[in-house]
Amino acid sequence: MSTLPPTTRADYPHVGSVSTRWNDNDRYGHVNNAVYYQYFDSVINEVLIHQGGLDIHRGEVVGFIVRSECDFLAPVAYPGLLEVGVVVRRLGRSSVTYETALLRPGEDRPAAIGRMVHVFVDTATGRPTDIPAPIRAVLERLLRPQTGG
């Protein structure tokens, strides 16, 4: 099991909202683990689309998730509003590593901590390409490199 650094809402420069849906719950009465990744991906892409101008339908560049992992710390369930904190931990030429936190409104400690890597690719060739300048500017504002252990 990994040792997680202490993390709180204040560690995430962007926090977006998501709403749980009826079909998110599994037979155990809480949101299925796989759905957490959808929440993380949705909030990350919302930032890239609305602040960085990412055109997911007709753009020349898109971001593909090539790696993801999550530490589940506490269950969440439908119905409910949740928040996803986003911070950039590493910013490369064509890739970015995010850390995300699934938060209940008003709570400081996350119910889950995720890590995701986006690689930006040219839609025509499918090959990695430089992160476009407007998107890079957004990612730089969210950049807080991981420190310690």
TIVO-2410 file (N, C-alpha, C; in nm, 3 decimals):
# residues 149
REC num residu      c1      c2      c3 atome chaine
REC   1      M   0.084  -0.119   0.000     N      A
REC   1      M   0.000   0.000   0.000    CA      A
REC   1      M   0.088   0.124   0.000     C      A
REC   2      S   0.051   0.223  -0.079     N      A
REC   2      S   0.130   0.345  -0.088    CA      A
REC   2      S   0.107   0.433   0.035     C      A
REC   3      T   0.208   0.512   0.066     N      A
REC   3      T   0.195   0.609   0.173    CA      A
REC   3      T   0.165   0.743   0.109     C      A
REC   4      L   0.050   0.798   0.140     N      A
REC   4      L   0.007   0.924   0.081    CA      A
REC   4      L   0.051   1.041   0.167     C      A
REC   5      P   0.098   1.149   0.103     N      A
REC   5      P   0.124   1.269   0.182    CA      A
REC   5      P  -0.008   1.326   0.230     C      A
REC   6      P  -0.007   1.395   0.343     N      A
REC   6      P  -0.131   1.459   0.388    CA      A
REC   6      P  -0.179   1.556   0.281     C      A
REC   7      T  -0.307   1.555   0.256     N      A
REC   7      T  -0.362   1.643   0.153    CA      A
REC   7      T  -0.493   1.702   0.203     C      A
REC   8      T  -0.514   1.828   0.169     N      A
REC   8      T  -0.637   1.896   0.206    CA      A
REC   8      T  -0.687   1.975   0.085     C      A
REC   9      R  -0.807   2.025   0.094     N      A
REC   9      R  -0.868   2.105  -0.012    CA      A
REC   9      R  -0.775   2.218  -0.057     C      A
REC  10      A  -0.702   2.278   0.034     N      A
REC  10      A  -0.614   2.391   0.002    CA      A
REC  10      A  -0.500   2.352  -0.092     C      A
REC  11      D  -0.470   2.223  -0.106     N      A
REC  11      D  -0.362   2.178  -0.194    CA      A
REC  11      D  -0.400   2.180  -0.342     C      A
REC  12      Y  -0.527   2.209  -0.372     N      A
REC  12      Y  -0.577   2.201  -0.509    CA      A
REC  12      Y  -0.620   2.339  -0.557     C      A
REC  13      P  -0.546   2.398  -0.653     N      A
REC  13      P  -0.577   2.533  -0.698    CA      A
REC  13      P  -0.707   2.544  -0.778     C      A
REC  14      H  -0.758   2.433  -0.829     N      A
REC  14      H  -0.888   2.435  -0.897    CA      A
REC  14      H  -0.979   2.332  -0.833     C      A
REC  15      V  -1.103   2.372  -0.806     N      A
REC  15      V  -1.204   2.279  -0.754    CA      A
REC  15      V  -1.329   2.296  -0.838     C      A
REC  16      G  -1.373   2.186  -0.899     N      A
REC  16      G  -1.494   2.186  -0.979    CA      A
REC  16      G  -1.598   2.094  -0.918     C      A
REC  17      S  -1.724   2.110  -0.956     N      A
REC  17      S  -1.835   2.032  -0.900    CA      A
REC  17      S  -1.880   1.922  -0.995     C      A
REC  18      V  -1.922   1.812  -0.935     N      A
REC  18      V  -1.987   1.703  -1.008    CA      A
REC  18      V  -2.104   1.654  -0.924     C      A
REC  19      S  -2.205   1.604  -0.991     N      A
REC  19      S  -2.320   1.550  -0.922    CA      A
REC  19      S  -2.322   1.399  -0.940     C      A
REC  20      T  -2.344   1.327  -0.831     N      A
REC  20      T  -2.359   1.183  -0.847    CA      A
REC  20      T  -2.489   1.155  -0.922     C      A
REC  21      R  -2.493   1.041  -0.985     N      A
REC  21      R  -2.612   1.001  -1.061    CA      A
REC  21      R  -2.663   0.869  -1.005     C      A
REC  22      W  -2.788   0.843  -1.027     N      A
REC  22      W  -2.851   0.721  -0.978    CA      A
REC  22      W  -2.770   0.596  -1.015     C      A
REC  23      N  -2.726   0.589  -1.139     N      A
REC  23      N  -2.655   0.469  -1.184    CA      A
REC  23      N  -2.509   0.463  -1.139     C      A
REC  24      D  -2.459   0.565  -1.068     N      A
REC  24      D  -2.323   0.560  -1.015    CA      A
REC  24      D  -2.310   0.462  -0.899     C      A
REC  25      N  -2.417   0.444  -0.823     N      A
REC  25      N  -2.413   0.353  -0.708    CA      A
REC  25      N  -2.405   0.209  -0.756     C      A
REC  26      D  -2.333   0.128  -0.683     N      A
REC  26      D  -2.329  -0.015  -0.712    CA      A
REC  26      D  -2.418  -0.088  -0.612     C      A
REC  27      R  -2.417  -0.217  -0.618     N      A
REC  27      R  -2.507  -0.296  -0.533    CA      A
REC  27      R  -2.475  -0.284  -0.384     C      A
REC  28      Y  -2.358  -0.228  -0.351     N      A
REC  28      Y  -2.321  -0.209  -0.211    CA      A
REC  28      Y  -2.368  -0.076  -0.155     C      A
REC  29      G  -2.434   0.005  -0.241     N      A
REC  29      G  -2.492   0.130  -0.194    CA      A
REC  29      G  -2.400   0.249  -0.195     C      A
REC  30      H  -2.286   0.238  -0.264     N      A
REC  30      H  -2.197   0.354  -0.277    CA      A
REC  30      H  -2.150   0.364  -0.421     C      A
REC  31      V  -2.092   0.478  -0.455     N      A
REC  31      V  -2.045   0.500  -0.591    CA      A
REC  31      V  -1.938   0.397  -0.623     C      A
REC  32      N  -1.954   0.330  -0.736     N      A
REC  32      N  -1.857   0.230  -0.779    CA      A
REC  32      N  -1.722   0.295  -0.805     C      A
REC  33      N  -1.616   0.227  -0.767     N      A
REC  33      N  -1.480   0.281  -0.778    CA      A
REC  33      N  -1.447   0.334  -0.917     C      A
REC  34      A  -1.490   0.264  -1.021     N      A
REC  34      A  -1.457   0.304  -1.158    CA      A
REC  34      A  -1.515   0.441  -1.193     C      A
REC  35      V  -1.624   0.480  -1.130     N      A
REC  35      V  -1.690   0.607  -1.160    CA      A
REC  35      V  -1.606   0.726  -1.113     C      A
REC  36      Y  -1.525   0.706  -1.011     N      A
REC  36      Y  -1.439   0.815  -0.963    CA      A
REC  36      Y  -1.354   0.870  -1.077     C      A
REC  37      Y  -1.303   0.781  -1.163     N      A
REC  37      Y  -1.221   0.824  -1.275    CA      A
REC  37      Y  -1.300   0.914  -1.371     C      A
REC  38      Q  -1.428   0.885  -1.388     N      A
REC  38      Q  -1.512   0.970  -1.473    CA      A
REC  38      Q  -1.525   1.109  -1.413     C      A
REC  39      Y  -1.542   1.117  -1.282     N      A
REC  39      Y  -1.550   1.247  -1.216    CA      A
REC  39      Y  -1.420   1.326  -1.238     C      A
REC  40      F  -1.306   1.260  -1.214     N      A
REC  40      F  -1.177   1.327  -1.230    CA      A
REC  40      F  -1.159   1.376  -1.374     C      A
REC  41      D  -1.183   1.288  -1.469     N      A
REC  41      D  -1.165   1.321  -1.611    CA      A
REC  41      D  -1.258   1.434  -1.654     C      A
REC  42      S  -1.381   1.433  -1.605     N      A
REC  42      S  -1.478   1.537  -1.641    CA      A
REC  42      S  -1.433   1.675  -1.594     C      A
REC  43      V  -1.386   1.685  -1.471     N      A
REC  43      V  -1.345   1.816  -1.419    CA      A
REC  43      V  -1.216   1.863  -1.487     C      A
REC  44      I  -1.122   1.773  -1.510     N      A
REC  44      I  -0.999   1.811  -1.581    CA      A
REC  44      I  -1.034   1.864  -1.720     C      A
REC  45      N  -1.118   1.792  -1.794     N      A
REC  45      N  -1.153   1.835  -1.929    CA      A
REC  45      N  -1.235   1.964  -1.929     C      A
REC  46      E  -1.317   1.983  -1.828     N      A
REC  46      E  -1.391   2.108  -1.818    CA      A
REC  46      E  -1.296   2.226  -1.809     C      A
REC  47      V  -1.189   2.212  -1.730     N      A
REC  47      V  -1.089   2.318  -1.719    CA      A
REC  47      V  -1.021   2.340  -1.854     C      A
REC  48      L  -0.979   2.232  -1.920     N      A
REC  48      L  -0.907   2.245  -2.047    CA      A
REC  48      L  -0.996   2.306  -2.156     C      A
REC  49      I  -1.122   2.270  -2.157     N      A
REC  49      I  -1.215   2.322  -2.258    CA      A
REC  49      I  -1.248   2.469  -2.232     C      A
REC  50      H  -1.290   2.501  -2.109     N      A
REC  50      H  -1.340   2.635  -2.080    CA      A
REC  50      H  -1.230   2.738  -2.055     C      A
REC  51      Q  -1.117   2.695  -2.003     N      A
REC  51      Q  -1.009   2.790  -1.976    CA      A
REC  51      Q  -0.897   2.784  -2.079     C      A
REC  52      G  -0.876   2.667  -2.140     N      A
REC  52      G  -0.765   2.650  -2.234    CA      A
REC  52      G  -0.805   2.642  -2.380     C      A
REC  53      G  -0.936   2.639  -2.408     N      A
REC  53      G  -0.982   2.636  -2.545    CA      A
REC  53      G  -0.971   2.501  -2.614     C      A
REC  54      L  -0.956   2.392  -2.539     N      A
REC  54      L  -0.949   2.259  -2.599    CA      A
REC  54      L  -1.079   2.230  -2.674     C      A
REC  55      D  -1.067   2.193  -2.801     N      A
REC  55      D  -1.183   2.158  -2.882    CA      A
REC  55      D  -1.183   2.006  -2.898     C      A
REC  56      I  -1.265   1.939  -2.818     N      A
REC  56      I  -1.264   1.793  -2.816    CA      A
REC  56      I  -1.332   1.732  -2.939     C      A
REC  57      H  -1.403   1.813  -3.017     N      A
REC  57      H  -1.474   1.761  -3.133    CA      A
REC  57      H  -1.402   1.787  -3.265     C      A
REC  58      R  -1.343   1.907  -3.280     N      A
REC  58      R  -1.284   1.945  -3.408    CA      A
REC  58      R  -1.140   1.994  -3.395     C      A
REC  59      G  -1.081   1.982  -3.278     N      A
REC  59      G  -0.946   2.034  -3.258    CA      A
REC  59      G  -0.838   1.950  -3.323     C      A
REC  60      E  -0.724   2.012  -3.344     N      A
REC  60      E  -0.609   1.941  -3.401    CA      A
REC  60      E  -0.533   1.862  -3.297     C      A
REC  61      V  -0.561   1.890  -3.169     N      A
REC  61      V  -0.492   1.824  -3.058    CA      A
REC  61      V  -0.596   1.782  -2.955     C      A
REC  62      V  -0.579   1.662  -2.902     N      A
REC  62      V  -0.662   1.614  -2.791    CA      A
REC  62      V  -0.570   1.550  -2.688     C      A
REC  63      G  -0.622   1.537  -2.567     N      A
REC  63      G  -0.546   1.472  -2.460    CA      A
REC  63      G  -0.603   1.334  -2.433     C      A
REC  64      F  -0.516   1.233  -2.430     N      A
REC  64      F  -0.556   1.097  -2.396    CA      A
REC  64      F  -0.502   1.063  -2.258     C      A
REC  65      I  -0.587   1.005  -2.175     N      A
REC  65      I  -0.541   0.952  -2.046    CA      A
REC  65      I  -0.463   0.824  -2.075     C      A
REC  66      V  -0.337   0.820  -2.035     N      A
REC  66      V  -0.254   0.702  -2.059    CA      A
REC  66      V  -0.220   0.629  -1.929     C      A
REC  67      R  -0.251   0.692  -1.818     N      A
REC  67      R  -0.227   0.628  -1.689    CA      A
REC  67      R  -0.322   0.688  -1.588     C      A
REC  68      S  -0.375   0.603  -1.500     N      A
REC  68      S  -0.460   0.653  -1.392    CA      A
REC  68      S  -0.454   0.557  -1.276     C      A
REC  69      E  -0.466   0.614  -1.158     N      A
REC  69      E  -0.472   0.534  -1.035    CA      A
REC  69      E  -0.546   0.613  -0.930     C      A
REC  70      C  -0.595   0.543  -0.830     N      A
REC  70      C  -0.674   0.609  -0.728    CA      A
REC  70      C  -0.659   0.537  -0.595     C      A
REC  71      D  -0.648   0.615  -0.490     N      A
REC  71      D  -0.653   0.564  -0.353    CA      A
REC  71      D  -0.789   0.602  -0.297     C      A
REC  72      F  -0.866   0.502  -0.261     N      A
REC  72      F  -1.001   0.523  -0.210    CA      A
REC  72      F  -0.996   0.530  -0.058     C      A
REC  73      L  -1.037   0.643  -0.004     N      A
REC  73      L  -1.021   0.669   0.139    CA      A
REC  73      L  -1.152   0.661   0.216     C      A
REC  74      A  -1.263   0.692   0.149     N      A
REC  74      A  -1.395   0.689   0.214    CA      A
REC  74      A  -1.501   0.678   0.105     C      A
REC  75      P  -1.609   0.606   0.130     N      A
REC  75      P  -1.712   0.592   0.027    CA      A
REC  75      P  -1.795   0.720   0.011     C      A
REC  76      V  -1.848   0.737  -0.109     N      A
REC  76      V  -1.945   0.841  -0.138    CA      A
REC  76      V  -2.064   0.772  -0.204     C      A
REC  77      A  -2.180   0.838  -0.202     N      A
REC  77      A  -2.300   0.773  -0.254    CA      A
REC  77      A  -2.394   0.874  -0.319     C      A
REC  78      Y  -2.480   0.821  -0.406     N      A
REC  78      Y  -2.590   0.896  -0.463    CA      A
REC  78      Y  -2.700   0.901  -0.359     C      A
REC  79      P  -2.775   1.009  -0.347     N      A
REC  79      P  -2.760   1.135  -0.418    CA      A
REC  79      P  -2.657   1.224  -0.349     C      A
REC  80      G  -2.596   1.309  -0.426     N      A
REC  80      G  -2.504   1.402  -0.364    CA      A
REC  80      G  -2.426   1.484  -0.463     C      A
REC  81      L  -2.383   1.599  -0.418     N      A
REC  81      L  -2.295   1.685  -0.495    CA      A
REC  81      L  -2.155   1.661  -0.441     C      A
REC  82      L  -2.058   1.649  -0.530     N      A
REC  82      L  -1.919   1.630  -0.492    CA      A
REC  82      L  -1.834   1.735  -0.559     C      A
REC  83      E  -1.711   1.748  -0.513     N      A
REC  83      E  -1.617   1.840  -0.574    CA      A
REC  83      E  -1.490   1.764  -0.607     C      A
REC  84      V  -1.424   1.808  -0.714     N      A
REC  84      V  -1.298   1.748  -0.755    CA      A
REC  84      V  -1.192   1.857  -0.756     C      A
REC  85      G  -1.090   1.839  -0.673     N      A
REC  85      G  -0.976   1.929  -0.673    CA      A
REC  85      G  -0.875   1.882  -0.775     C      A
REC  86      V  -0.811   1.976  -0.843     N      A
REC  86      V  -0.713   1.943  -0.946    CA      A
REC  86      V  -0.587   2.025  -0.922     C      A
REC  87      V  -0.472   1.957  -0.928     N      A
REC  87      V  -0.342   2.021  -0.924    CA      A
REC  87      V  -0.254   1.950  -1.026     C      A
REC  88      V  -0.166   2.025  -1.091     N      A
REC  88      V  -0.069   1.966  -1.183    CA      A
REC  88      V   0.059   1.940  -1.106     C      A
REC  89      R   0.105   1.816  -1.110     N      A
REC  89      R   0.227   1.778  -1.038    CA      A
REC  89      R   0.350   1.774  -1.129     C      A
REC  90      R   0.329   1.751  -1.259     N      A
REC  90      R   0.440   1.750  -1.354    CA      A
REC  90      R   0.388   1.796  -1.488     C      A
REC  91      L   0.464   1.884  -1.552     N      A
REC  91      L   0.426   1.937  -1.682    CA      A
REC  91      L   0.542   1.916  -1.778     C      A
REC  92      G   0.521   1.831  -1.878     N      A
REC  92      G   0.623   1.803  -1.978    CA      A
REC  92      G   0.591   1.872  -2.109     C      A
REC  93      R   0.660   1.831  -2.215     N      A
REC  93      R   0.640   1.889  -2.348    CA      A
REC  93      R   0.505   1.848  -2.406     C      A
REC  94      S   0.472   1.718  -2.393     N      A
REC  94      S   0.346   1.669  -2.450    CA      A
REC  94      S   0.258   1.601  -2.345     C      A
REC  95      S   0.305   1.596  -2.221     N      A
REC  95      S   0.228   1.526  -2.118    CA      A
REC  95      S   0.215   1.609  -1.991     C      A
REC  96      V   0.113   1.574  -1.913     N      A
REC  96      V   0.088   1.641  -1.786    CA      A
REC  96      V   0.042   1.536  -1.686     C      A
REC  97      T   0.092   1.546  -1.564     N      A
REC  97      T   0.050   1.457  -1.456    CA      A
REC  97      T  -0.033   1.539  -1.359     C      A
REC  98      Y  -0.157   1.494  -1.338     N      A
REC  98      Y  -0.249   1.559  -1.245    CA      A
REC  98      Y  -0.259   1.478  -1.117     C      A
REC  99      E  -0.286   1.547  -1.009     N      A
REC  99      E  -0.336   1.483  -0.888    CA      A
REC  99      E  -0.476   1.540  -0.867     C      A
REC 100      T  -0.567   1.453  -0.832     N      A
REC 100      T  -0.705   1.495  -0.812    CA      A
REC 100      T  -0.751   1.450  -0.674     C      A
REC 101      A  -0.848   1.520  -0.621     N      A
REC 101      A  -0.906   1.483  -0.492    CA      A
REC 101      A  -1.058   1.486  -0.505     C      A
REC 102      L  -1.123   1.381  -0.461     N      A
REC 102      L  -1.269   1.379  -0.456    CA      A
REC 102      L  -1.309   1.426  -0.318     C      A
REC 103      L  -1.384   1.536  -0.313     N      A
REC 103      L  -1.417   1.602  -0.188    CA      A
REC 103      L  -1.568   1.613  -0.171     C      A
REC 104      R  -1.613   1.596  -0.049     N      A
REC 104      R  -1.751   1.630  -0.017    CA      A
REC 104      R  -1.755   1.780   0.013     C      A
REC 105      P  -1.858   1.851  -0.032     N      A
REC 105      P  -1.865   1.995  -0.006    CA      A
REC 105      P  -1.850   2.024   0.144     C      A
REC 106      G  -1.767   2.122   0.172     N      A
REC 106      G  -1.746   2.164   0.309    CA      A
REC 106      G  -1.645   2.080   0.386     C      A
REC 107      E  -1.599   1.968   0.329     N      A
REC 107      E  -1.500   1.885   0.397    CA      A
REC 107      E  -1.362   1.914   0.343     C      A
REC 108      D  -1.265   1.910   0.431     N      A
REC 108      D  -1.128   1.943   0.396    CA      A
REC 108      D  -1.048   1.823   0.346     C      A
REC 109      R  -1.080   1.705   0.397     N      A
REC 109      R  -1.006   1.583   0.361    CA      A
REC 109      R  -1.077   1.509   0.249     C      A
REC 110      P  -1.001   1.460   0.151     N      A
REC 110      P  -1.064   1.393   0.038    CA      A
REC 110      P  -1.115   1.252   0.070     C      A
REC 111      A  -1.217   1.212  -0.005     N      A
REC 111      A  -1.267   1.074   0.000    CA      A
REC 111      A  -1.183   0.984  -0.090     C      A
REC 112      A  -1.111   1.045  -0.185     N      A
REC 112      A  -1.024   0.970  -0.275    CA      A
REC 112      A  -0.919   1.065  -0.331     C      A
REC 113      I  -0.803   1.010  -0.362     N      A
REC 113      I  -0.696   1.086  -0.426    CA      A
REC 113      I  -0.657   1.009  -0.552     C      A
REC 114      G  -0.664   1.078  -0.665     N      A
REC 114      G  -0.630   1.015  -0.792    CA      A
REC 114      G  -0.508   1.079  -0.855     C      A
REC 115      R  -0.449   1.004  -0.945     N      A
REC 115      R  -0.340   1.054  -1.028    CA      A
REC 115      R  -0.369   1.011  -1.171     C      A
REC 116      M  -0.356   1.107  -1.263     N      A
REC 116      M  -0.384   1.080  -1.404    CA      A
REC 116      M  -0.277   1.146  -1.490     C      A
REC 117      V  -0.243   1.082  -1.600     N      A
REC 117      V  -0.147   1.138  -1.696    CA      A
REC 117      V  -0.218   1.153  -1.830     C      A
REC 118      H  -0.216   1.275  -1.881     N      A
REC 118      H  -0.266   1.307  -2.015    CA      A
REC 118      H  -0.146   1.317  -2.107     C      A
REC 119      V  -0.155   1.258  -2.225     N      A
REC 119      V  -0.060   1.284  -2.332    CA      A
REC 119      V  -0.139   1.352  -2.443     C      A
REC 120      F  -0.089   1.464  -2.488     N      A
REC 120      F  -0.156   1.537  -2.596    CA      A
REC 120      F  -0.106   1.483  -2.729     C      A
REC 121      V  -0.203   1.454  -2.817     N      A
REC 121      V  -0.170   1.393  -2.946    CA      A
REC 121      V  -0.233   1.473  -3.060     C      A
REC 122      D  -0.166   1.467  -3.174     N      A
REC 122      D  -0.216   1.525  -3.297    CA      A
REC 122      D  -0.330   1.436  -3.346     C      A
REC 123      T  -0.447   1.494  -3.369     N      A
REC 123      T  -0.562   1.412  -3.408    CA      A
REC 123      T  -0.544   1.349  -3.546     C      A
REC 124      A  -0.464   1.409  -3.633     N      A
REC 124      A  -0.444   1.354  -3.767    CA      A
REC 124      A  -0.348   1.235  -3.765     C      A
REC 125      T  -0.244   1.242  -3.681     N      A
REC 125      T  -0.141   1.137  -3.683    CA      A
REC 125      T  -0.151   1.040  -3.566     C      A
REC 126      G  -0.216   1.084  -3.458     N      A
REC 126      G  -0.222   1.001  -3.338    CA      A
REC 126      G  -0.091   0.998  -3.261     C      A
REC 127      R   0.002   1.085  -3.297     N      A
REC 127      R   0.134   1.090  -3.233    CA      A
REC 127      R   0.138   1.203  -3.129     C      A
REC 128      P   0.218   1.184  -3.023     N      A
REC 128      P   0.233   1.291  -2.923    CA      A
REC 128      P   0.279   1.421  -2.988     C      A
REC 129      T   0.228   1.531  -2.934     N      A
REC 129      T   0.262   1.663  -2.985    CA      A
REC 129      T   0.273   1.761  -2.869     C      A
REC 130      D   0.334   1.874  -2.894     N      A
REC 130      D   0.347   1.977  -2.791    CA      A
REC 130      D   0.209   2.020  -2.740     C      A
REC 131      I   0.202   2.045  -2.611     N      A
REC 131      I   0.080   2.098  -2.552    CA      A
REC 131      I   0.059   2.238  -2.609     C      A
REC 132      P  -0.058   2.267  -2.667     N      A
REC 132      P  -0.083   2.401  -2.722    CA      A
REC 132      P  -0.066   2.510  -2.615     C      A
REC 133      A  -0.017   2.625  -2.658     N      A
REC 133      A   0.015   2.735  -2.566    CA      A
REC 133      A  -0.101   2.775  -2.474     C      A
REC 134      P  -0.224   2.790  -2.523     N      A
REC 134      P  -0.332   2.829  -2.431    CA      A
REC 134      P  -0.360   2.724  -2.323     C      A
REC 135      I  -0.347   2.597  -2.359     N      A
REC 135      I  -0.367   2.491  -2.261    CA      A
REC 135      I  -0.250   2.487  -2.164     C      A
REC 136      R  -0.129   2.502  -2.216     N      A
REC 136      R  -0.010   2.505  -2.130    CA      A
REC 136      R  -0.020   2.618  -2.028     C      A
REC 137      A  -0.071   2.733  -2.068     N      A
REC 137      A  -0.085   2.846  -1.975    CA      A
REC 137      A  -0.177   2.809  -1.859     C      A
REC 138      V  -0.287   2.740  -1.889     N      A
REC 138      V  -0.379   2.695  -1.783    CA      A
REC 138      V  -0.309   2.596  -1.692     C      A
REC 139      L  -0.240   2.500  -1.751     N      A
REC 139      L  -0.172   2.397  -1.673    CA      A
REC 139      L  -0.062   2.458  -1.585     C      A
REC 140      E   0.007   2.558  -1.635     N      A
REC 140      E   0.110   2.625  -1.555    CA      A
REC 140      E   0.050   2.693  -1.433     C      A
REC 141      R  -0.071   2.748  -1.446     N      A
REC 141      R  -0.137   2.810  -1.331    CA      A
REC 141      R  -0.173   2.706  -1.224     C      A
REC 142      L  -0.192   2.583  -1.265     N      A
REC 142      L  -0.230   2.475  -1.172    CA      A
REC 142      L  -0.110   2.397  -1.121     C      A
REC 143      L   0.009   2.432  -1.167     N      A
REC 143      L   0.131   2.356  -1.136    CA      A
REC 143      L   0.178   2.378  -0.993     C      A
REC 144      R   0.188   2.270  -0.919     N      A
REC 144      R   0.247   2.266  -0.786    CA      A
REC 144      R   0.322   2.133  -0.778     C      A
REC 145      P   0.452   2.132  -0.813     N      A
REC 145      P   0.524   2.004  -0.814    CA      A
REC 145      P   0.518   1.933  -0.679     C      A
REC 146      Q   0.512   1.800  -0.685     N      A
REC 146      Q   0.512   1.718  -0.563    CA      A
REC 146      Q   0.645   1.737  -0.493     C      A
REC 147      T   0.641   1.755  -0.363     N      A
REC 147      T   0.763   1.770  -0.285    CA      A
REC 147      T   0.775   1.655  -0.186     C      A
REC 148      G   0.896   1.625  -0.148     N      A
REC 148      G   0.918   1.520  -0.049    CA      A
REC 148      G   0.901   1.382  -0.104     C      A
REC 149      G   0.909   1.281  -0.013     N      A
REC 149      G   0.903   1.140  -0.032    CA      A
REC 149      G   0.860   1.088  -0.156     C      A
***
